[in-house]
Amino acid sequence: MDAVTPPSDTTAPRDVVVLGSTGSIGTQALDVIARNPGRFRVAALAAGGGRVDLLAAQALEFRPDVVAVARASAAQDLQLAFYAEARKRGFASGEFPIPKIVAGPDAVAEVAALPCDVVLNGVTGALGLASTLAALDAGRTLALANKESLIIGGPLVKERARPGQIVAVDSEHSALAQCLRGGRADEVRRLVLTASGGPFRGRSRAELADVTVEQALNHPTWDMGPVVTINSATLVNKGLEVIEAHLLFDVPMDRIGVMVHPQSVIHSMVEFTDGSTLAQASPPDMRLPIALGLDWPDRVPEAAPALDWTKAHTWELFPLDDEAFPSVALARRVGALGGTFPAVYNAANEACVEAFRAGRLPFLGIVDTVARVVEEHEAGGTGRADAPSLDDVLAADDWARTRAGELTAAA
């Protein structure tokens, strides 16, 4: 895509901290920023530390003040990668100023609190919670792609966030936020999230028994990391998104629906009390919701390609098969219970996905095991359904991972 002409006004660029910069969301966010130098400036980058060469290349291109790696042992590798990348690009010795490097388990949350206009949290999984809380406590606008931190943090996250401080980056929730501009909160009847259906759309439960890891990683629409891709195959990702929509928009769980939409063009819909439904449609390209998250409530021109209205389109919508994909129904129950239950659902799933990828658990065993862990959490009376503390949430997360690990080790 050609470079976008910077805005003609004299507004200073927004300073952005990108967490998870070497992942799918992070790299696409940096693409948006690169094409809009008059709108955005990278203040800091953060990543896990598994791809230091890419992180060094990003730092040389965007010149952040700080670079963070969650794995302390990667700090020296990152510094060496800076020098190697600088030589590759022809920089003379000392010509490129090495940014400040912070490393360790608290490093990503540390940069989330740095002075900036917006923090994009693209970290994968429950590890993003500390960064979400740090950004909110520092008063930063939070462009949230890490749905897990809101889901497991629940009331903790909501009580720390000012109105409008969290901007959704998931394509479905960005779509809902755009549609909700079309009416008042008291005019909303229900939210409808769409799901591609993943690689196994239309299969019965029996036909999912022998699914392989390779098949589960073959998503028909989106290019995502392995955990999110498998979550999309089980539709756990959609279950998490139902809980996220409930928390973001304060709509009861029984007023949030899901429709399977194979084309992934309609990203979500809002039905209003007069019978009108507004839908947000665009080609499946995460750069559009990312750009909205970075500059909300303003739109970034040419953030992503638009639909071609000179051609015919056929869009299909189907009811969700809850028997083949029980993860969404389980998520509704978990979301209604509240408290530490969403943390247990998410943590048990992450452990089960790891077991599936390692060959210790069949595909159908992922959600079945998550359901068992949730049931044990409820039956044991250990689930806090009121207002759990951070320690409660972290303890529930740890218990669920341990219990799921025990169950999958014996599978």
Helices and strands as residue ranges (DSSP letters): E 14-19, H 24-34, E 40-47, H 52-62, E 66-69, H 74-88, E 100-103, H 107-112, E 118-121, G 126-128, H 129-137, E 141-144, H 147-153, H 155-160, E 166-168, H 171-180, G 185-187, E 188-195, G 198-200, G 206-208, H 213-216, H 226-234, H 236-249, G 253-255, E 256-260, E 266-272, E 277-281, H 287-295, E 318-319, H 327-337, H 341-357, H 363-379, H 390-409
